[in-house]
Amino acid sequence: MLKLMKKNSTVAAGEKAVNLTSQAGIRAGGFFILGYPGETNQTILETINFSSALPLNYLSYTVPYPLPGTDLFELLKDRINKGVRWISPKSHRLLYRSDFSLFKLKFAMAKGLIQHWIRSRWGRFGLVIEAAFRRATDIIFKLLR
């Protein structure tokens, strides 16, 4: 997914940066996009499981926003919703016909935030609870349209 997004980074580099930042006592935040064109159920779950396991002080998810003039807009220009109003990304609205419903993407966002909260607040005990939660919600996520 990083290659599709034209990010010049790797998962390993991101993980290393967050771990080093945390070890240095610096607060770290992570911002992740879910539902980018080309994503699958599996890649979304991989992103959620990776991001929610990082030692982040702040975690956020959003959907892609194909703003005019961007490569993403050009990629999706034939799928942009008619009459779309360009609003703040904080609204988590799909501005184009996505391969995933907005409900499914919001479920994925909530899943990731809850997994992260369990891991970061409940320590070792949280790992057991988070694993059970993850398995159950992975199944639900895959069943959603």
SESENU-613224 format. One line per field, with one value per residue (C-alpha): residue number from 1; residue in three letters; x, y, z. Coordinates in pm, whole numbers, always signed. Layout:
BEGIN
nr <- NUM ...
rest <- ALA ...
x <- X ...
y <- Y ...
z <- Z ...
REM end
This chain:
BEGIN
nr <- 1 2 3 4 5 6 7 8 9 10 11 12 13 14 15 16 17 18 19 20 21 22 23 24 25 26 27 28 29 30 31 32 33 34 35 36 37 38 39 40 41 42 43 44 45 46 47 48 49 50 51 52 53 54 55 56 57 58 59 60 61 62 63 64 65 66 67 68 69 70 71 72 73 74 75 76 77 78 79 80 81 82 83 84 85 86 87 88 89 90 91 92 93 94 95 96 97 98 99 100 101 102 103 104 105 106 107 108 109 110 111 112 113 114 115 116 117 118 119 120 121 122 123 124 125 126 127 128 129 130 131 132 133 134 135 136 137 138 139 140 141 142 143 144 145
rest <- MET LEU LYS LEU MET LYS LYS ASN SER THR VAL ALA ALA GLY GLU LYS ALA VAL ASN LEU THR SER GLN ALA GLY ILE ARG ALA GLY GLY PHE PHE ILE LEU GLY TYR PRO GLY GLU THR ASN GLN THR ILE LEU GLU THR ILE ASN PHE SER SER ALA LEU PRO LEU ASN TYR LEU SER TYR THR VAL PRO TYR PRO LEU PRO GLY THR ASP LEU PHE GLU LEU LEU LYS ASP ARG ILE ASN LYS GLY VAL ARG TRP ILE SER PRO LYS SER HIS ARG LEU LEU TYR ARG SER ASP PHE SER LEU PHE LYS LEU LYS PHE ALA MET ALA LYS GLY LEU ILE GLN HIS TRP ILE ARG SER ARG TRP GLY ARG PHE GLY LEU VAL ILE GLU ALA ALA PHE ARG ARG ALA THR ASP ILE ILE PHE LYS LEU LEU ARG
x <- +0 +287 +405 +55 +43 +387 +532 +908 +917 +871 +672 +998 +1130 +807 +808 +1172 +1108 +812 +1001 +1307 +1088 +905 +1231 +1364 +1062 +913 +538 +447 +134 +34 -202 -325 -544 -789 -967 -715 -784 -627 -678 -825 -979 -640 -437 -679 -653 -273 -269 -497 -301 +32 -78 -266 +39 +275 +369 +183 +45 -205 -357 -587 -744 -910 -1039 -869 -958 -910 -865 -848 -491 -364 -256 -535 -792 -660 -675 -1035 -1175 -1422 -1544 -1590 -1944 -2149 -2220 -1956 -1876 -1512 -1521 -1288 -1139 -1251 -1598 -1483 -1702 -1631 -1605 -1592 -1737 -1516 -1468 -1569 -1875 -1823 -1974 -1712 -1430 -1563 -1589 -1222 -1126 -1307 -1156 -804 -861 -1008 -724 -471 -652 -662 -291 -176 -395 -400 -36 +40 -314 -434 -247 -477 -793 -674 -597 -949 -1104 -892 -990 -1361 -1365 -1152 -1434 -1701 -1497 -1461 -1837 -1924 -1975
y <- +0 +238 +196 +262 +579 +677 +690 +667 +461 +109 -48 -147 +211 +346 +89 +163 +539 +501 +260 +486 +790 +609 +480 +837 +945 +1151 +1133 +994 +999 +791 +881 +605 +598 +310 +225 +362 +245 -99 -199 -534 -663 -816 -496 -297 -556 -555 -175 -187 -464 -294 +54 -55 -246 +53 +240 +554 +822 +923 +717 +836 +686 +852 +769 +889 +1239 +1285 +1662 +1840 +1868 +1555 +1223 +1054 +1285 +1197 +828 +854 +1135 +899 +780 +1118 +1157 +1409 +1732 +1658 +1945 +1966 +1967 +1899 +1547 +1524 +1437 +1094 +1115 +917 +1163 +890 +546 +325 -51 -35 +112 +403 +189 -82 +174 +336 -10 -67 +270 +192 -158 -17 +246 -9 -256 +19 +132 -223 -281 +55 +64 -296 -402 -775 -869 -652 -867 -1162 -952 -766 -1093 -1225 -893 -883 -1234 -1171 -832 -956 -1198 -929 -687 -945 -1005 -635 -484
z <- +0 +70 -291 -425 -217 -348 +1 +7 +324 +453 +733 +903 +888 +1037 +1315 +1396 +1406 +1644 +1871 +1891 +1957 +2236 +2389 +2393 +2595 +2313 +2260 +1918 +1706 +1407 +1124 +891 +580 +536 +212 -37 -396 -435 -71 +25 +344 +424 +373 +589 +867 +836 +871 +1175 +1345 +1276 +1382 +1694 +1821 +1798 +2118 +2009 +2239 +1971 +1692 +1416 +1105 +809 +463 +143 +26 -350 -351 -688 -817 -640 -790 -597 -757 -1102 -1017 -899 -1114 -1284 -942 -768 -632 -826 -641 -380 -146 -43 +333 +621 +628 +990 +863 +740 +429 +117 -170 -433 -507 -293 -291 +78 +245 +479 +757 +700 +705 +1022 +1180 +1089 +1242 +1567 +1573 +1545 +1813 +2055 +1993 +2058 +2373 +2514 +2446 +2578 +2891 +3011 +2972 +2948 +3046 +2758 +2505 +2578 +2562 +2251 +2070 +2137 +2037 +1720 +1610 +1665 +1496 +1203 +1122 +1152 +938 +660 +660 +621 +278
REM end
